[in-house]
């Protein structure tokens, strides 16, 4: 495989992931998909937790910052720009429980 073919293949793969992530964010915004469900999607593996939380209706920068602070108080300090794929199972459990308690985990 030539470098041009490799580059084309990589670009197609990256585009497919970006489109899948955009579709997931749209679904979260419309209430068709929860953030917890989005964590399991392969296209969202490299997405930041911040971008998925911001996709929710009525969630802005301030609410996301407060939510991340609540996560830290619950024992799972997670950086906003951390990719979903790097979250541990324990962090995902705490994330799920805090989301459910905030009413956003639908």
N, C-alpha and C positions, 0 to 999 in steps of 0.2 A: 504494500500500500504506500503510495507516495505521500509526501507531506501535504500536498494540496487536498488529497482525499481525506487524510486524517483531520485536517483543519475543517473541511466541509462537514465531516461526520460529527466533530466536536461542536460546531456551530448549530447543527440540527438538534443535537442532544440538549444543548443549553437552551435553545429556543423552546423546545418541547417542555422542559422543566419550567421555564419562565411563564409559558402560557398556562401550564397546569397550576402553578402557584397563583396566577392572576384569577383563574377560574375559581380556585378554592377561596381566595379573599372575597370575590364577588358573592359566592355562596354563603360565606360567613356573614357578610353585610346584609344579605337578603333574609337571613335567619334559617336557611336551608341546611346549614352545616355548623356544628359547634366547633369552637377552638380545640376542644378535646378530641373530636373526631378528626380534625385536620392534622393533629400531631401524628396520626398513624399513616397519613398519605405519603407516598414516596416523593411526590413533587414538593412537599413542604419540608422535607428533611433538612434542606439547607437554608430554609427561611428562618429569619430571626423571630424569636418569641414576640418581640415588640411589634413587628409588622402584622402578625396574626391577631394580636390583641387590638391593634388600631383598626383592623378591618371590621370589628364589631360596631353595630350601630350605637351611636351616642357615646363612643369611647374615643376620647382625644388624648393628647399628650399628658395632661394632668392626671386623668383617671388611670391611664396605664402606669404612670410613675407611682401613684398611690397603691395600685394593685401590686406592683413589684415590691414596694416597701412592705405591704402586708405579707407577701410571700417570704420576705426576709424574717419578719416577726414569727411566721409559722415554722421557721427552721429550714427554709430552702432559699437562701439568697441566690438569685439568678440574675445575671447581667442582661440588660435589655437586648443587646446585640448578639446574644449567644444563639447559635443555630440549634434548632430543635433536635437534630441528630445527636448533639452532645449532651442532652438532658439525660440524667440517670433515671432509673425506674422510680426511685424514691422521690426525686424532684417532680416527676410527672404525676405521682400520686398526690403529693402536696399541692401541686398546681391544680389538679382536678378538684380536690376538696375545697380549696379557696375559691375557685371559679364557681363551684356549685353553691357555696355559701353566699357569694356575691350575686347570685341569680343570673350569671352570664353563661353558665355551662350548659344550658338547655340541651 
